[in-house]
Amino acid sequence: VPLKYFIEGGRSRSGYLLAPKMGMLDMTVRGFFRYPYRPVVFMPIYIGYERLVEGESYVAELRGEKKRRESLLGLIRSLGFLRRYHGKVYLNVGEPLDLASLLAAHRRDWRAETRDLEDRPDWLPPLVERLAREIQTRVNEAAAVTPMNLLALVLLGAPRCAMAEPALLAQLDLYRRLLRRLPYHPRTTVTEMDPREILRHAGRLVDLHVRQDELGRIVYLEARAGVLVSYFRHNSLHLLALPALLARCFRHVPDGLDTAQLVAWLGLLYPGLRDELFLHWDEADLPAEVPRQLAGLADLGLLLQRDGRWYPAPGEAG
């Protein structure tokens, strides 16, 4: 019997995954105790959009206004908007999570301890919290990197949300190659569009402006469009969190860094970032994951290794 529910308890107004609510999960787990011969499997689902239907309310709520109530008049007003081009909707399925296996790993004698359904064991709340975070983590593993995600990651990182068109195209290509060379997870998907196709496609979904100056064509976002596009950047930040942290470590270190130093530094910063973005690596994974990330950055020409130390490639030190 398939049952759909949203453990965040509501829609994200920022693009980030929200902290999970435990109520429905707790009820599901306790219901499983009653009928343990019926398997329960959680199927994490990632849904990615390319245009926000509720863009106006999104901007308003980010300014602190209250959420507008749904109404017939609001529905009528939205009919014109629905005629616009909305791009694609991406639906990716994460790694299934079997509840019995999780219980067995967390509490070997769970069957004997839950025969009295009136008694709520002390270990149940931590288990439900672990289950919730694992579901959210697996949702993020199945992320879809759309053209809008790539544009948001690149253009919102530029001063005043503006870039010369050749630099923008080069950066879009770099991010796309980075996400393919260092895939976050096998279930993560990345758009097949090339940089020019990404720019044309995104131009149909958001108000991209172009002006001509001595540097050539400058592509930029105005303030309101930048706020809307930030939603799509937040969808994808977790995919680049680790390479971004590594890149930041080199910003003011001209003498280079060795792998052990980088592992130690990331070990200090990583736990908070992991909890905030639902990243799937544990701290114990960093000694193996950091060298993989460094090798990928070197393959892309962003780092170089010399005498056992890592350095920014020429032109990449900033």
C-alpha positions in Angstrom: 0.0 0.0 0.0 1.8 3.2 -1.1 1.4 6.2 1.2 2.8 9.6 0.4 3.6 12.2 3.0 6.1 15.0 3.5 8.2 14.7 6.6 9.2 18.4 6.4 5.7 19.3 7.4 5.3 22.0 4.7 6.9 23.5 1.6 10.4 25.0 1.8 10.4 28.7 1.3 14.1 28.9 0.7 15.0 25.8 -1.5 16.8 24.1 1.3 15.5 20.9 2.8 13.7 21.7 6.1 14.4 20.0 9.4 12.1 17.0 9.5 9.1 16.7 11.7 8.9 13.4 13.6 5.2 12.9 14.2 4.2 10.9 11.1 7.4 8.9 11.2 6.9 8.0 14.8 3.4 6.9 14.0 4.7 4.8 11.1 7.4 3.1 13.1 5.0 2.3 16.0 2.4 1.0 13.5 5.1 -1.3 12.2 5.6 -2.7 15.7 2.0 -3.8 15.6 2.3 -5.6 12.3 6.1 -6.4 11.9 5.4 -9.1 9.3 4.3 -6.4 6.9 7.5 -4.8 5.5 7.8 -1.0 5.5 10.1 0.6 3.0 10.6 4.4 2.7 11.2 5.6 -0.9 12.9 9.1 -0.8 11.7 11.2 -3.7 13.4 14.4 -5.0 11.3 16.7 -7.1 13.0 19.5 -9.0 11.3 22.5 -10.7 12.6 25.1 -13.1 10.1 27.8 -12.4 8.3 28.8 -9.1 4.6 28.9 -9.7 4.3 30.9 -6.4 7.2 33.2 -7.2 5.4 36.4 -6.0 4.4 34.9 -2.6 8.0 33.4 -2.3 9.5 36.9 -2.7 6.9 38.4 -0.3 7.5 35.8 2.4 11.2 36.3 2.2 10.6 39.9 3.0 8.7 38.8 6.1 5.1 38.9 4.9 2.7 36.2 6.1 1.8 33.4 3.7 -1.3 34.3 1.7 -4.3 32.1 2.1 -5.5 30.2 -1.0 -8.7 31.6 -2.6 -10.8 31.3 -5.7 -9.7 34.8 -6.7 -6.1 33.8 -6.4 -6.7 30.7 -8.6 -8.3 32.9 -11.3 -5.4 35.3 -11.2 -3.0 32.4 -11.6 -4.5 31.2 -14.9 -2.5 33.6 -17.0 0.7 32.6 -15.3 0.0 28.9 -16.0 0.2 29.7 -19.7 3.8 30.6 -19.4 6.7 28.3 -20.2 7.6 26.3 -17.0 10.4 24.1 -18.3 10.6 20.6 -16.9 9.8 18.9 -13.7 12.4 16.3 -12.6 11.5 13.4 -10.3 14.3 11.2 -9.0 14.0 8.2 -6.7 16.5 7.9 -3.9 17.9 4.7 -2.3 15.0 2.8 -0.6 15.2 2.5 3.2 14.0 -0.7 4.8 12.6 -0.1 8.3 13.3 -3.6 9.6 16.9 -3.4 8.6 17.3 0.0 10.3 15.7 -1.4 13.5 18.0 -4.5 13.4 21.1 -2.3 13.1 20.0 0.1 15.8 18.3 -2.4 18.3 18.9 -6.1 17.7 16.1 -7.2 20.1 13.5 -4.7 19.0 10.9 -7.3 18.3 11.0 -8.6 21.9 11.1 -5.0 23.3 8.1 -3.8 21.4 5.6 -6.5 22.1 3.9 -4.3 24.7 2.6 -1.6 22.5 1.6 0.6 25.4 5.2 0.9 26.5 7.2 3.5 24.4 10.9 2.5 24.6 13.5 5.1 25.4 15.4 4.3 22.3 12.5 5.0 20.0 12.9 8.9 19.7 16.6 8.8 18.7 15.8 6.0 16.2 13.0 8.1 14.6 15.3 11.1 14.4 18.0 9.0 12.8 15.4 7.7 10.3 14.2 11.2 9.5 17.7 12.5 8.8 18.5 9.4 6.7 15.4 9.9 4.5 16.4 13.6 4.0 20.0 12.6 3.2 18.7 10.1 0.6 16.4 12.7 -0.9 19.5 15.0 -1.4 21.4 12.1 -2.9 18.8 11.9 -5.7 19.1 15.6 -6.6 18.5 16.7 -10.2 20.9 19.4 -11.5 18.8 21.4 -13.9 19.9 24.2 -16.2 18.3 26.6 -13.7 20.4 25.1 -10.9 23.6 25.7 -12.8 22.7 29.2 -13.8 21.8 30.1 -10.2 25.0 28.6 -8.8 27.2 30.5 -11.3 25.4 33.9 -11.7 24.5 34.4 -8.0 28.1 33.9 -7.1 29.3 36.8 -9.3 29.6 40.4 -8.1 26.2 42.1 -8.6 24.9 39.0 -10.3 26.6 40.0 -13.6 29.1 38.3 -15.8 30.6 38.7 -19.2 28.9 36.2 -21.5 32.1 34.3 -22.4 33.1 34.0 -18.7 29.5 32.9 -17.8 29.6 30.2 -20.5 33.0 29.0 -19.3 31.8 28.8 -15.7 28.7 26.9 -16.6 30.8 24.4 -18.4 33.2 24.1 -15.5 30.4 23.5 -13.0 28.8 20.9 -15.2 32.1 19.1 -15.7 32.8 19.3 -11.9 29.5 17.7 -11.1 30.2 14.9 -13.5 33.9 14.4 -12.5 33.0 14.4 -8.8 29.5 13.0 -8.7 27.8 13.5 -5.4 26.0 10.2 -5.6 25.2 7.7 -8.4 21.5 8.7 -8.2 22.3 12.4 -8.8 21.6 13.5 -12.3 23.1 16.4 -14.3 21.6 18.2 -17.3 22.9 17.2 -20.7 22.6 20.7 -22.1 25.7 22.5 -23.2 26.4 26.0 -21.8 24.7 27.9 -24.6 21.7 25.7 -24.5 21.6 26.3 -20.7 21.6 30.0 -21.2 18.9 30.0 -23.9 16.7 27.6 -21.8 17.1 29.7 -18.6 16.3 32.8 -20.5 12.8 31.5 -21.1 12.3 30.9 -17.4 13.8 33.9 -15.7 14.3 37.6 -16.7 17.9 37.5 -17.9 19.1 41.0 -19.0 22.0 41.7 -21.4 23.8 45.0 -21.9 26.8 45.9 -24.1 29.9 47.6 -22.8 33.6 47.7 -23.4 33.9 44.1 -22.2 31.3 42.9 -24.6 27.9 41.3 -23.7 27.2 41.3 -20.0 24.5 39.0 -18.7 22.9 40.0 -15.4 20.0 39.5 -13.1 18.0 42.3 -11.5 17.3 42.1 -7.7 13.8 40.5 -7.9 15.0 37.8 -10.4 18.0 37.2 -8.2 15.8 36.4 -5.3 13.7 33.9 -7.3 16.8 32.2 -8.7 18.3 31.8 -5.2 15.7 29.1 -4.6 17.4 26.9 -7.3 20.9 27.6 -5.9 19.8 26.4 -2.5 18.6 23.2 -4.1 22.1 22.4 -5.3 24.5 23.8 -2.7 25.0 20.4 -1.0 26.4 18.9 -4.2 29.3 21.3 -4.2 29.8 21.8 -0.5 32.9 19.7 -0.2 34.8 20.9 -3.2 33.8 24.5 -2.3 35.3 24.0 1.3 38.5 22.6 -0.2 38.8 25.5 -2.6 38.3 28.0 0.2 41.2 26.5 2.1 43.6 27.6 -0.6 42.5 31.2 -0.8 45.2 32.6 1.5 47.8 29.8 1.6 50.5 30.5 -1.0 52.8 27.7 0.4 50.3 24.9 -0.5 48.7 22.4 1.7 49.1 18.7 2.3 46.3 16.2 2.3 46.5 15.6 6.1 46.1 19.3 6.8 43.0 19.6 4.6 41.4 16.5 6.2 42.0 18.1 9.7 40.6 21.5 8.6 37.5 20.0 7.0 37.0 17.8 10.1 36.5 21.0 12.1 34.1 22.6 9.7 32.2 19.6 8.3 29.9 18.5 11.1 27.8 21.6 11.2 27.6 21.8 7.4 26.6 18.1 7.2 23.7 18.6 9.6 22.5 21.8 7.9 22.7 20.4 4.3 21.9 16.7 5.0 25.3 15.6 3.5 25.8 11.9 3.2 29.5 11.6 4.2 30.3 10.9 7.9 33.4 12.5 9.5 35.1 9.1 9.3 34.7 9.2 5.5 36.7 12.4 5.1 40.2 10.7 5.0 39.1 8.8 1.9 36.8 11.4 0.3 39.2 14.4 0.5 41.9 12.8 -1.7 39.2 11.8 -4.2 37.9 15.4 -4.3 41.5 16.8 -4.7 42.2 14.4 -7.5 39.0 15.5 -9.3 39.9 19.2 -8.9 43.4 18.5 -10.3 41.9 16.7 -13.3 39.8 19.8 -14.1 43.0 21.9 -13.9 42.0 23.7 -10.7 44.7 22.3 -8.5 48.2 20.9 -9.0 50.3 18.6 -6.8 54.0 19.1 -6.2 56.3 17.5 -3.7 53.3 16.0 -1.8 51.5 19.3 -1.4 48.5 20.8 -3.2 48.5 24.3 -4.9 46.0 26.3 -6.8 46.6 26.1 -10.5 48.0 29.3 -12.1 45.1 31.7 -12.5 42.9 29.9 -9.9 44.4 31.3 -6.7 41.5 33.8 -6.2 
